[in-house]
């Protein structure tokens, strides 16, 4: 049972007796019908009538019995033509706080949620498909030759109906395709990542490996012929240390062969600094010893053994290791995205003031070695 609560107001009524004579005015209570007392129908198609989509708003009206009581007598309706009202099937992405109750058509579009965004089109009337399915960032429209870069909502609605009915359709093909690797915007599936010339890289890698292998006979030579006068004068121990430093530097190509990662970038720094300190530190100390010997002006003999040089070399390497440990802990290298000459993205190791400081130190060490010579 439905109970209706109505308000009453005072009103004056005049009953007309004939064309010339009116009755006496009488005052009585009349029921006021408010908006809340009415009812909105759901949208329906007026088939056979106006053949249009419409809604109806109805309110009750009551009759009065002789004893002063009221009774329900009927309803009065107002038909609303919906042809001028748009249907917005898109999700509220503009933060307008429109609830589902306010827009019952919200989130009923047929765009692919993973690759497309629904864009509402105004002034198309009360019809489905008043939207465009635009490709999201990172996706591209696979049919650029038709002059558009979106899918029409009407076509999607039609194809979806065919799919639901089990008939032949292309609904699942009306999606945007993912861009190539590294692309945020694109027009095709080509990669935006710089592609290495692997043939050239492999060639240099083979050369580096052959060079490292060639160090082994040299290492054996300095050990096997350590008592030969020429080899002995060149300090075989320091020669082997120089070869070890060279191996560390050549290993940079092996570590950096693949795509840069944080681990590879870190190892490249360690091989570079340790190798440089070992190789050029040994060369610097060898030339320093020769310089000291030739600069002595007295008859006293100056003796600087290989062990003395190795101790000093250990100090140089220790300083490099301390720098590397602090650098790795405080500011470890990262992988950055740079740009090639063809505007392609290229992954590369980060380069900051730590690297500049290390390069300046290496430059000063090299200059000191040249000055000693």
C-alpha positions as CSV (number, residue, x, y, z in Angstrom):
1,X,0.0,0.0,0.0
2,X,1.3,3.4,-0.9
3,X,0.6,6.4,1.3
4,X,0.7,9.9,-0.2
5,X,1.2,12.9,2.0
6,X,-0.2,16.1,0.6
7,X,-0.3,19.7,1.8
8,X,-3.5,21.8,1.8
9,X,-4.0,25.4,1.1
10,X,-7.0,27.7,1.2
11,X,-8.7,28.6,-2.1
12,X,-11.8,30.3,-3.4
13,X,-14.1,28.6,-5.8
14,X,-16.9,30.0,-7.9
15,X,-19.4,27.7,-9.6
16,X,-20.8,28.9,-12.8
17,X,-24.6,28.4,-13.1
18,X,-25.0,29.4,-16.7
19,X,-23.5,31.7,-19.4
20,X,-24.6,34.8,-17.5
21,X,-24.9,33.9,-13.9
22,X,-22.2,32.7,-11.5
23,X,-22.8,31.1,-8.1
24,X,-21.6,32.4,-4.8
25,X,-17.9,32.2,-4.0
26,X,-17.1,29.5,-1.5
27,X,-13.8,29.0,0.3
28,X,-12.4,25.6,0.9
29,X,-9.1,23.7,1.3
30,X,-7.4,22.5,-1.9
31,X,-4.6,19.9,-2.1
32,X,-1.2,21.1,-3.5
33,X,0.7,18.6,-5.5
34,X,4.5,19.1,-5.4
35,X,7.3,17.9,-7.7
36,X,8.2,15.1,-5.3
37,X,4.7,13.7,-5.6
38,X,5.2,13.0,-9.3
39,X,7.1,10.1,-11.0
40,X,9.6,10.1,-13.9
41,X,9.4,7.1,-16.1
42,X,12.4,5.4,-17.6
43,X,13.2,6.3,-21.2
44,X,11.1,4.4,-23.7
45,X,10.5,4.4,-27.4
46,X,7.1,5.6,-28.4
47,X,6.6,3.0,-31.1
48,X,3.6,3.7,-33.3
49,X,3.0,7.1,-31.8
50,X,5.7,9.7,-32.2
51,X,8.3,7.0,-33.0
52,X,10.7,8.8,-30.8
53,X,12.5,8.2,-27.5
54,X,10.7,10.0,-24.7
55,X,10.2,10.1,-20.9
56,X,6.9,10.9,-19.1
57,X,6.4,12.8,-15.8
58,X,3.1,12.0,-14.1
59,X,1.5,13.6,-11.1
60,X,-1.7,12.5,-9.3
61,X,-4.9,14.6,-9.0
62,X,-7.7,13.9,-6.6
63,X,-11.4,14.4,-6.5
64,X,-13.5,15.6,-3.5
65,X,-16.5,13.8,-2.2
66,X,-19.6,15.7,-0.8
67,X,-18.5,14.8,2.7
68,X,-15.3,16.7,2.2
69,X,-13.0,13.7,1.8
70,X,-10.6,13.3,-1.1
71,X,-10.0,10.4,-3.3
72,X,-7.5,9.5,-6.1
73,X,-9.1,10.4,-9.4
74,X,-6.3,10.0,-12.0
75,X,-2.9,11.3,-13.2
76,X,-1.7,14.1,-15.4
77,X,1.3,13.4,-17.5
78,X,3.9,15.4,-19.4
79,X,5.8,13.8,-22.3
80,X,9.4,14.9,-22.8
81,X,11.0,14.5,-26.2
82,X,14.5,13.1,-25.7
83,X,15.9,13.7,-29.2
84,X,17.6,16.9,-28.1
85,X,19.2,15.2,-25.0
86,X,22.7,13.7,-25.4
87,X,23.7,10.3,-24.0
88,X,27.1,10.4,-22.4
89,X,28.3,6.8,-22.1
90,X,31.9,7.8,-21.2
91,X,33.4,7.6,-17.7
92,X,33.6,10.9,-15.8
93,X,37.3,11.6,-16.3
94,X,37.0,15.3,-15.8
95,X,36.3,15.1,-12.1
96,X,32.9,16.7,-12.4
97,X,31.7,14.5,-9.6
98,X,28.7,13.2,-11.7
99,X,27.4,10.1,-9.9
100,X,26.1,7.0,-11.6
101,X,22.6,7.9,-10.4
102,X,22.8,11.2,-12.2
103,X,24.1,9.7,-15.4
104,X,22.9,6.1,-15.7
105,X,24.6,5.7,-19.1
106,X,28.1,6.4,-17.6
107,X,30.7,3.7,-18.3
108,X,28.6,1.9,-20.9
109,X,30.8,2.8,-23.9
110,X,32.4,-0.1,-25.9
111,X,36.0,1.3,-26.0
112,X,38.8,-1.1,-25.2
113,X,39.7,-0.2,-21.6
114,X,43.4,-1.2,-22.0
115,X,44.2,0.8,-25.1
116,X,41.5,3.4,-25.7
117,X,39.9,6.4,-24.0
118,X,36.3,7.4,-24.5
119,X,35.7,11.0,-25.7
120,X,32.1,12.2,-25.5
121,X,30.7,14.0,-28.5
122,X,27.9,16.6,-27.8
123,X,24.8,17.5,-29.8
124,X,24.2,14.1,-31.4
125,X,20.9,13.5,-29.6
126,X,19.5,10.6,-27.7
127,X,21.4,7.8,-29.3
128,X,24.1,5.3,-28.5
129,X,27.6,5.8,-29.8
130,X,28.0,9.5,-29.3
131,X,31.6,9.1,-28.5
132,X,35.0,8.4,-30.0
133,X,37.5,5.8,-28.9
134,X,40.9,7.6,-29.0
135,X,44.1,5.7,-28.5
136,X,45.8,6.1,-25.1
137,X,49.4,7.2,-24.7
138,X,51.7,4.4,-25.7
139,X,49.2,3.1,-28.3
140,X,48.6,3.9,-32.0
141,X,45.7,3.8,-34.4
142,X,46.4,0.9,-36.8
143,X,44.3,2.3,-39.7
144,X,45.8,5.7,-40.5
145,X,44.8,5.6,-44.2
146,X,41.1,6.3,-43.5
147,X,41.9,9.9,-42.5
148,X,41.0,9.4,-38.8
149,X,42.9,8.5,-35.7
150,X,40.0,7.1,-33.6
151,X,37.2,4.6,-33.8
152,X,33.6,5.8,-34.1
153,X,31.4,4.9,-31.2
154,X,28.4,4.1,-33.5
155,X,30.5,1.4,-35.3
156,X,31.6,-0.1,-32.0
157,X,28.1,-0.3,-30.7
158,X,26.9,-2.0,-33.9
159,X,29.8,-4.5,-33.9
160,X,29.3,-5.2,-30.2
161,X,25.6,-6.0,-30.8
162,X,26.6,-8.4,-33.6
163,X,29.1,-10.1,-31.2
164,X,26.4,-10.4,-28.5
165,X,24.1,-11.9,-31.1
166,X,26.7,-14.5,-32.1
167,X,27.0,-13.1,-35.6
168,X,30.1,-12.3,-37.7
169,X,31.7,-9.1,-36.4
170,X,35.0,-7.3,-36.2
171,X,34.5,-5.9,-32.7
172,X,37.7,-7.5,-31.2
173,X,39.7,-6.0,-34.0
174,X,38.7,-2.4,-33.3
175,X,41.4,-1.7,-30.8
176,X,44.6,0.3,-30.7
177,X,48.0,-1.4,-30.9
178,X,50.8,-0.9,-28.5
179,X,53.7,1.2,-29.6
180,X,57.2,-0.2,-30.1
181,X,59.6,-0.5,-27.2
182,X,60.4,2.8,-25.6
183,X,57.8,4.9,-27.4
184,X,55.3,7.0,-25.5
185,X,53.7,8.3,-28.8
186,X,53.9,6.7,-32.2
187,X,52.2,6.1,-35.5
188,X,53.4,2.5,-36.0
189,X,55.1,-0.4,-34.1
190,X,58.6,0.6,-34.9
191,X,60.9,0.7,-31.8
192,X,62.0,4.0,-30.4
193,X,65.1,2.3,-28.8
194,X,68.4,2.6,-30.6
195,X,69.4,-0.7,-32.1
196,X,73.0,-1.7,-31.8
197,X,75.1,-2.6,-34.8
198,X,75.7,-6.1,-33.4
199,X,78.1,-7.1,-36.2
200,X,80.4,-4.2,-35.5
201,X,80.1,-4.8,-31.7
202,X,80.9,-8.4,-32.1
203,X,84.0,-7.6,-34.2
204,X,85.3,-5.2,-31.5
205,X,84.5,-7.8,-28.8
206,X,86.5,-10.5,-30.6
207,X,89.4,-8.1,-31.0
208,X,89.3,-7.3,-27.3
209,X,89.2,-11.0,-26.4
210,X,92.1,-11.7,-28.6
211,X,94.1,-8.9,-27.0
212,X,93.3,-10.2,-23.5
213,X,94.4,-13.7,-24.7
214,X,97.6,-12.2,-26.1
215,X,98.5,-10.9,-22.6
216,X,98.9,-14.5,-21.4
217,X,102.1,-15.2,-23.5
218,X,103.5,-11.8,-22.5
219,X,102.9,-12.7,-18.8
220,X,104.6,-16.0,-19.3
221,X,107.5,-14.4,-21.1
222,X,108.2,-11.9,-18.3
223,X,108.2,-14.8,-15.8
224,X,110.2,-17.3,-18.0
225,X,112.9,-14.8,-19.0
226,X,113.0,-12.7,-15.7
227,X,116.7,-13.3,-15.4
228,X,117.5,-12.0,-18.9
229,X,119.4,-8.7,-18.5
230,X,117.0,-6.6,-20.5
231,X,113.9,-8.0,-18.9
232,X,115.4,-7.9,-15.4
233,X,116.3,-4.2,-15.9
234,X,112.7,-3.5,-16.8
235,X,111.5,-5.0,-13.5
236,X,109.5,-8.2,-14.5
237,X,107.2,-7.9,-11.4
238,X,106.1,-4.4,-12.5
239,X,105.7,-5.6,-16.1
240,X,103.3,-8.3,-14.9
241,X,101.4,-5.8,-12.8
242,X,101.1,-3.5,-15.9
243,X,99.7,-6.4,-17.9
244,X,97.2,-7.1,-15.1
245,X,96.1,-3.5,-15.2
246,X,95.8,-3.7,-19.0
247,X,93.6,-6.8,-18.7
248,X,91.3,-4.9,-16.3
249,X,90.9,-2.0,-18.8
250,X,90.2,-4.4,-21.7
251,X,87.5,-6.1,-19.6
252,X,85.5,-2.9,-19.9
253,X,84.4,-4.1,-23.4
254,X,83.3,-7.4,-22.0
255,X,81.3,-5.9,-19.2
256,X,79.7,-3.2,-21.3
257,X,78.8,-5.5,-24.2
258,X,75.1,-5.9,-23.5
259,X,72.4,-3.5,-22.7
260,X,73.4,-1.2,-19.8
261,X,72.2,-2.1,-16.3
262,X,73.0,-0.8,-12.9
263,X,75.3,-3.8,-12.3
264,X,77.1,-3.4,-15.6
265,X,77.6,0.4,-15.0
266,X,79.0,-0.3,-11.5
267,X,81.4,-3.0,-12.8
268,X,82.6,-0.8,-15.6
269,X,83.6,1.9,-13.1
270,X,85.4,-0.6,-10.9
271,X,87.3,-2.1,-13.8
272,X,88.2,1.3,-15.2
273,X,89.5,2.8,-12.0
274,X,91.3,-0.3,-10.7
275,X,92.8,-1.0,-14.2
276,X,93.9,2.6,-14.7
277,X,95.4,2.9,-11.2
278,X,97.2,-0.4,-11.6
279,X,98.6,0.2,-15.1
280,X,99.5,3.8,-14.9
281,X,100.5,3.6,-11.3
282,X,103.1,1.0,-12.1
283,X,104.3,3.1,-15.1
284,X,104.5,6.2,-12.9
285,X,106.5,4.5,-10.2
286,X,108.9,3.0,-12.7
287,X,109.6,6.4,-14.2
288,X,109.8,7.9,-10.7
289,X,112.5,5.4,-9.6
290,X,114.5,6.2,-12.7
291,X,114.1,9.9,-12.1
292,X,115.3,9.6,-8.5
293,X,118.3,7.6,-9.5
294,X,119.4,10.1,-12.2
295,X,118.8,13.1,-10.1
296,X,121.1,12.0,-7.2
297,X,124.1,14.4,-7.1
298,X,126.1,12.6,-4.4
299,X,128.2,9.5,-4.7
300,X,125.9,7.6,-2.3
301,X,124.0,4.8,-4.0
302,X,120.2,5.1,-4.0
303,X,118.4,1.8,-3.9
304,X,114.7,1.6,-4.5
305,X,113.5,-2.0,-4.8
306,X,110.5,-3.4,-6.6
307,X,108.9,-4.1,-3.2
308,X,109.2,-0.4,-2.3
309,X,107.4,0.4,-5.6
310,X,104.7,-2.2,-5.0
311,X,104.0,-0.7,-1.5
312,X,103.5,2.7,-3.1
313,X,101.4,1.1,-5.8
314,X,99.3,-0.6,-3.2
315,X,98.6,2.9,-1.6
316,X,97.5,4.2,-5.0
317,X,95.2,1.3,-5.6
318,X,93.9,1.6,-2.0
319,X,92.9,5.3,-2.7
320,X,91.1,4.2,-5.9
321,X,89.3,1.4,-4.0
322,X,88.2,3.9,-1.2
323,X,86.9,6.2,-3.9
324,X,84.9,3.4,-5.6
325,X,83.4,2.2,-2.3
326,X,82.3,5.7,-1.3
327,X,81.0,6.3,-4.8
328,X,79.1,3.0,-4.9
329,X,77.5,3.6,-1.5
330,X,76.7,7.3,-1.7
331,X,75.9,7.8,-5.4
332,X,75.6,4.5,-7.3
333,X,75.4,4.8,-11.1
334,X,72.0,4.6,-12.8
335,X,70.8,3.9,-16.3
336,X,69.6,6.9,-18.2
337,X,67.9,7.4,-21.5
338,X,69.7,9.5,-24.0
339,X,69.0,10.4,-27.6
340,X,70.8,9.2,-30.7
341,X,71.5,11.3,-33.8
342,X,68.2,9.9,-35.3
343,X,66.3,10.9,-32.1
344,X,66.1,7.3,-30.9
345,X,66.3,6.5,-27.2
346,X,69.4,4.9,-26.1
347,X,70.1,3.4,-22.6
348,X,73.4,4.6,-21.1
349,X,75.1,4.8,-17.8
350,X,74.8,8.0,-15.9
351,X,77.7,10.4,-15.8
352,X,78.0,12.9,-12.9
353,X,80.6,14.9,-11.0
354,X,82.0,11.7,-9.4
355,X,83.1,10.7,-12.9
356,X,84.4,14.2,-13.6
357,X,86.5,14.0,-10.5
358,X,87.9,10.6,-11.4
359,X,88.8,11.8,-14.9
360,X,90.6,14.8,-13.5
361,X,92.5,12.5,-11.2
362,X,93.4,10.2,-14.0
363,X,94.5,13.2,-16.2
364,X,96.7,14.5,-13.4
365,X,98.2,11.0,-12.9
366,X,99.0,10.7,-16.6
367,X,100.5,14.2,-16.8
368,X,102.7,13.4,-13.7
369,X,103.9,10.3,-15.5
370,X,104.8,12.3,-18.6
371,X,106.6,14.9,-16.5
372,X,108.7,12.2,-14.7
373,X,109.8,10.8,-18.1
